[in-house]
Amino acid sequence: MNKLCLLFSLLLVVAFGFVNGGKLEYDIDKSKEKIGIYELKNGNMSVKFTNWGATIMSLVIPDKHGKRGDIVLGYDTVKDYKNDTTFFGSVVGRVANRIGGARFSLNGAQYKLPKNDGNNTLHGGPKGFADVIWKVMKINNHSEDPTILFGYDSKDDENGFPGEIRVTVRYLLRSDNRLRVTMKARALKKATPVNLAQHTYWNLGNHDSGDILSEEIQLFASRFTPVDEHLIPTGVLSTVRGTPYDFLKPRTIGSRIRELGKGYDINYVIDGPDDPKKLKKTAIVKDKKSGRMMKVYTNQAGVQFYSGNLIKREKGKGGFIYKPHAGLCLETQGFPDALNHQNFPSQIISPGKPYKHKMLFKFLTAKDNKSDKSSRLAEIDFD
């Protein structure tokens, strides 16, 4: 009888897997692809991921009192992420944000895409990179800089986009509570558009602490890309000065949000030189109650500031109900609908011209900020 129980237990482990130091948690996909939950730790910071959508599930850091808390909105199970419509924590693409009219032209050919946002294509279409299983290419939780590398091969004509591409996303935890993200894409045979974004919803007070309207934000962006009623850019670059979009000086997110109706969902043009090898200071977010602060850097031209306007009673981790403005997104990116605006920076890659997107998130408390020298990170290059 004991032998039978042992055999049955072994069969369960083989069938469903387990999580232990970054190993497979379970297999829930009928195609036999493995979907797991993985955790990296470094110092006071720990981050959980799933290879469904190369998603950040949680990020736990201390507050000013030393109490650890999760500052990422999300779900308890991978099954919930598979049914998600909010893109909690996922990597979105092949082309993030909106493509107006769900169409574009490239090298004389017209491409029609599936519509999943009114008349537009949003975040790559109805089954974009947020809704596929990524391969775990590498995981190392025992080095000075713990890292996990996800990979995905997107086929020619997937969601209507031309050409096969090979994509990787690397998450790396540095000391002093830094999360480094590098997203790369390589076209294998022909030119194609690529614009990836990391779609984590942040709440520095803790994921279950309420709304983010009292959090203070500063955006290092003097211009933005105005949109029409369908959230498609007009093609103009406008100054933020004198508008509710002006966060050149720190102020709370809720201070002028009523002037915009539902809230913020707009692309900002990040100040600084257009040098893909350098990181630009992008944003600083502060939560006075917890004392936490987040600094964001990127090599991209734009950042989408989204104040979680469309979150509608979403049941999240621990059964907590997320409501509008429960979290904020800072999606570093190329400009929305750039495929239909020649004056916007190009998003076309080719076999000899790969894509490389770098982000750095630095987490501090108020006392740490006094001695922080991370402003120098704007000059740092990394692979």
ABEGO torsion letter per residue (X at the ends): XAAAAAAAAAAAAAAAEBBBGGBBABBABAAGBBBBBBBBBBEABBBBBBABGGBBABBBBBBAAGBBBBABBEBABAAAAAABAAGBGBBBOABBEBBBGGBBBBGGBBBBBBBABEABBBGGEABBAAABBBBBABBBAABABBBBBBBBBBBBGBGGBBEBBBBBBBBBBBBGGBBBBBBBBBBAABBBBBBBBBABBBBAAEAAAEBAAABBBBBBBABBBBBBAAGBBAGBBBBABGBAABAABBBBAAAAAAAAEAEBBBBBBBBEBBBAABBBBABBBBBAAAGBBBBBBBABABBBBBAGAABBGBBBBGGBBBBBGABBBBBBBBBBGAAABAABBBABBBAABBBBBBBBBBBBBAAAAAABAAAAAAABBBX
